[in-house]
Amino acid sequence: MFLCVSKNTYSAASYKPFFVKLFIKVTFILQICQLYNMATILPVNGKSPQFGNNCFVAPNATIVGDVVMGDDCSIWFNAVLRGDVNFIKMGNKVNIQDGAVIHCTFQKSATEIGNNVSIGHNALVHGCIIQDDVLIGMGAIVMDRCVVHSNSIIAAGAVLLEGTVVEAGSIYAGVPARKVKDISKDLIHGEINRIANNYIKYASWFSDANESPVK
C-alpha cells in the first residue's frame, strides 16, 4: 500500500506557521540566556555597590553589598566581590580578573585595595589591606589581617598566611609565602604598571557588554 501525497502538501505556505513558532522560541531562549549572563549587582542590609567613572563589569560577575570602587576599575568574568559581612573599598585603576574572589570577615576584617592594583585570575583576597601599585598573581591567596605594602608582587600560587606583612618593594612567593627578592624599578614599570594599564585597554574592548550602572 502506498501513501500518496499531493505536491501542495509541503508548500512554503504550510511551513510559515512552523518557522514563526520556531523564531519565537529561539528568541525566547536567547533572552533567557542573556538574562542569566547578566552581572549580579545586589544590595545587602541596605548597602549597595558604588561605582566610579569608566568602570567595567563583565556579564556574570557578582558584586554585592558594601562595595565601593574608584575610577577605571574592571571586574571580570566570574569574579565575585562580596561586601556582605564587611566592606570592600577599592581605589582607582583596580582590575579584579576572571574568577577572583574578594571577601571579608564578619565584624573583624574588611578588605581595602589601593590604586593601580591587579588581582590575578582565581586569586582569593580576604579581609586584608593591599596598598597602591601591587600585583597579586594568579591563584594567590591573601588571608585576613595581611598588609601588602606598595610596589610589591605576590607570586602566582603564593599563600600569605593570616597577619603576614609584605615589605614595600618586594616579591613574596611560596606556601607559606616568604620574601624572595626586592623589586627593581624596571619590574615595577614592566609588570605592575603595565598590567594595570593594559586592563583599562582590555575593558574598552568589551564596552558593549559593560554591566556597570555608571558608564
C-alpha positions in Angstrom: 0.0 0.0 0.0 1.4 3.4 -1.0 0.7 6.7 0.6 0.0 9.4 -2.0 0.9 12.9 -1.1 -0.1 15.8 -3.2 2.5 18.4 -4.3 0.9 21.2 -2.4 1.0 19.4 1.0 4.5 20.8 1.8 4.2 24.1 0.2 6.0 27.2 1.5 2.8 28.5 3.0 2.4 25.3 5.1 5.9 25.9 6.6 5.2 29.5 7.6 3.5 28.9 11.0 6.2 26.4 11.9 9.0 28.9 11.3 7.2 31.7 13.1 6.8 29.5 16.2 10.4 28.4 15.9 11.6 32.0 15.7 9.6 32.9 18.8 11.0 30.0 20.7 14.6 30.7 19.7 14.2 34.4 20.6 12.8 33.5 24.0 15.7 31.1 24.7 18.3 33.7 23.7 16.6 36.2 26.0 16.8 33.8 28.9 20.4 33.1 28.2 21.2 36.8 28.2 19.3 37.2 31.4 21.4 34.5 33.2 24.6 36.1 31.8 23.9 39.4 33.4 26.1 40.6 36.2 24.7 40.2 39.7 24.7 43.6 41.5 22.7 43.5 44.7 22.2 45.5 47.9 22.8 43.7 51.3 21.4 45.1 54.5 20.6 48.4 52.8 24.1 48.9 51.3 24.5 48.8 47.6 27.7 48.7 45.5 29.0 52.1 44.4 30.9 52.5 41.1 33.3 55.2 40.0 33.6 56.6 36.4 34.7 54.5 33.5 34.4 51.1 35.3 33.8 47.8 33.5 31.7 45.0 35.0 31.6 41.8 32.9 28.5 39.8 32.4 28.2 37.1 35.1 30.4 39.0 37.6 28.9 39.3 41.1 29.2 42.4 43.2 27.0 42.6 46.3 26.7 44.8 49.4 29.1 47.4 50.7 31.5 47.6 47.8 33.0 50.9 46.8 35.3 51.3 43.8 37.1 54.2 42.3 37.5 55.2 38.6 38.8 53.0 35.8 38.2 49.7 37.7 37.3 46.5 35.9 35.6 43.4 37.3 36.0 40.4 35.0 34.1 37.2 34.2 33.1 35.1 37.1 34.8 37.4 39.6 33.0 37.8 43.0 33.1 40.8 45.3 31.0 40.1 48.5 30.6 43.1 50.7 28.0 41.4 52.8 29.7 40.8 56.1 32.1 43.8 56.0 33.1 46.5 53.5 35.3 46.3 50.4 36.9 49.5 49.3 38.9 49.9 46.1 40.9 52.8 44.7 41.3 53.8 41.1 42.6 51.6 38.3 42.0 48.3 40.0 41.3 45.1 38.0 39.8 42.0 39.5 40.4 39.3 37.0 38.4 36.3 36.0 37.3 34.0 38.8 38.9 36.1 41.6 37.1 36.3 44.9 37.2 39.4 47.2 35.6 38.9 50.6 35.9 39.9 54.3 35.4 38.6 57.8 32.3 39.5 59.8 32.9 42.2 62.4 36.6 41.7 62.1 38.4 42.3 58.8 37.3 44.5 55.9 39.2 44.5 52.6 40.9 47.6 51.4 42.6 47.8 48.0 44.6 50.9 46.9 45.2 52.4 43.4 46.8 50.7 40.4 46.3 47.1 41.7 45.9 43.9 39.7 44.2 40.9 41.3 45.1 37.9 39.1 42.8 35.1 37.8 41.3 32.9 40.5 43.1 34.8 43.3 41.5 35.0 46.8 41.8 38.2 48.7 40.2 38.0 52.1 39.9 40.6 54.9 43.2 42.3 54.2 44.9 45.6 53.1 46.5 45.9 49.7 48.2 49.3 49.2 49.0 51.1 45.9 50.9 49.6 43.0 50.6 45.9 43.8 50.2 42.8 41.6 48.5 39.7 43.2 49.4 36.8 41.0 47.1 34.1 39.5 45.7 31.7 42.1 47.4 33.5 45.0 45.7 33.6 48.5 45.9 36.7 50.8 44.3 35.9 54.1 42.9 38.0 56.9 44.9 40.9 58.5 47.6 40.7 55.9 49.1 44.0 54.8 50.7 44.2 51.3 52.7 47.3 51.1 53.2 49.4 47.9 55.3 48.3 44.9 55.0 44.6 45.7 54.3 41.4 43.8 52.7 38.3 45.3 53.7 35.5 43.0 51.2 33.1 41.3 50.0 30.4 43.7 51.6 32.0 46.8 49.7 31.8 50.1 50.1 34.7 52.5 49.1 33.3 55.9 46.9 35.4 58.3 48.6 38.5 59.5 51.5 38.5 57.1 53.1 41.9 56.4 54.7 42.2 53.0 57.5 44.7 52.8 57.3 47.5 50.3 59.1 46.9 47.0 59.4 43.1 47.4 58.3 39.8 45.8 56.7 37.1 48.0 56.3 33.6 46.8 55.7 30.0 48.0 53.5 28.3 50.6 53.6 29.8 53.0 54.7 32.9 51.1 58.1 34.5 52.1 60.2 37.3 50.6 62.3 36.1 47.7 63.8 39.4 46.5 63.4 43.1 46.1 61.7 44.6 43.1 63.7 46.8 40.6 62.2 50.0 39.2 62.1 48.2 35.8 59.9 45.5 37.2 57.6 48.0 38.8 57.1 49.7 35.4 57.3 46.5 33.3 54.8 44.4 35.3 52.8 46.3 37.9 52.1 49.4 35.9 51.9 47.6 32.5 49.2 45.1 33.7 47.1 47.8 35.4 47.3 50.0 32.3 46.5 47.1 29.9 43.4 46.2 31.7 41.9 49.6 31.1 42.5 48.9 27.4 41.1 45.4 27.6 37.9 46.7 29.3 37.4 49.1 26.4 37.1 46.1 24.0 34.0 45.0 25.9 32.2 48.3 26.1 29.1 46.9 24.5 28.8 44.2 27.2 29.5 46.5 30.2 27.1 45.9 33.1 28.3 48.8 35.2 25.4 51.1 36.2 27.8 54.1 35.9 29.4 54.4 32.4 
